[in-house]
């Protein structure tokens, strides 16, 4: 069992999907508490296997006023992520 001391948002994606969606609340929370937010990316592989990656400070700016969610390129986020620690 792993216990996280920081809030962690988990985003999975269906195999073959190119994007994940971050809600406005998730993005704002991560920007307001950058040291307290970790985005966990779950990469689904062949069969029933998967890999988990952690991304600290995943978002760079807040969404426009009327936006409720934002799609992000999964490969770009994954390129900045690291193994859980």
C-alpha distance (Angstrom), angle and dihedral (degrees) to the residues before:
residue distance angle dihedral
X1 . . .
X2 3.80 . .
X3 3.79 120.6 .
X4 3.79 116.8 -158.5
X5 3.78 118.7 -153.7
X6 3.80 92.5 -163.0
X7 3.80 128.9 60.3
X8 3.76 108.5 -94.6
X9 3.78 125.1 -161.1
X10 3.80 112.6 -156.1
X11 3.77 119.7 -150.8
X12 3.78 119.8 -177.0
X13 3.72 127.2 -179.5
X14 3.75 134.2 -156.4
X15 3.79 113.9 -106.2
X16 3.79 108.2 -85.4
X17 3.80 96.1 19.4
X18 3.80 114.3 132.6
X19 3.81 100.7 -159.4
X20 3.78 143.1 43.8
X21 3.79 125.5 -156.6
X22 3.79 124.4 -126.8
X23 3.79 117.8 -163.8
X24 3.78 120.7 -131.7
X25 3.82 90.1 -113.7
X26 3.83 92.3 52.8
X27 3.79 91.8 48.7
X28 3.81 94.0 47.1
X29 3.80 92.5 47.0
X30 3.80 91.4 50.6
X31 3.82 91.3 50.2
X32 3.81 93.9 46.2
X33 3.82 94.6 46.2
X34 3.83 103.7 26.5
X35 3.81 94.5 162.3
X36 3.80 91.7 49.6
X37 3.80 100.6 50.7
X38 3.80 129.9 81.3
X39 3.79 123.9 177.6
X40 3.81 109.9 -147.5
X41 3.79 111.6 -154.8
X42 3.80 117.0 -160.6
X43 3.78 113.7 -155.6
X44 3.79 111.6 -161.0
X45 3.80 112.1 -147.5
X46 3.81 133.9 -173.5
X47 3.77 115.8 -48.6
X48 3.77 115.9 -5.6
X49 3.80 96.5 -33.6
X50 3.76 127.7 114.3
X51 3.79 140.6 174.4
X52 3.81 126.8 -141.2
X53 3.81 122.3 -145.8
X54 3.82 128.7 -176.7
X55 3.78 123.2 -141.4
X56 3.78 120.0 -168.3
X57 3.83 117.9 -159.8
X58 3.80 91.8 9.0
X59 3.80 99.0 169.9
X60 3.80 126.8 60.3
X61 3.82 104.2 -167.0
X62 3.76 140.8 10.2
X63 3.80 120.2 -97.9
X64 3.79 122.3 -105.1
X65 3.80 117.0 -85.7
X66 3.82 98.6 -95.7
X67 3.80 97.0 40.9
X68 3.80 118.2 111.7
X69 3.81 98.4 -178.6
X70 3.79 141.3 2.0
X71 3.81 129.9 -144.9
X72 3.80 116.1 -134.3
X73 3.78 129.5 -164.3
X74 3.81 105.2 -106.0
X75 3.82 94.3 -151.7
X76 3.82 92.1 53.1
X77 3.81 92.3 50.4
X78 3.79 90.8 45.0
X79 3.82 90.8 52.3
X80 3.83 89.4 59.5
X81 3.82 95.8 43.3
X82 3.81 130.5 95.4
X83 3.79 137.8 -156.3
X84 3.82 115.7 -80.4
X85 3.79 114.4 -89.6
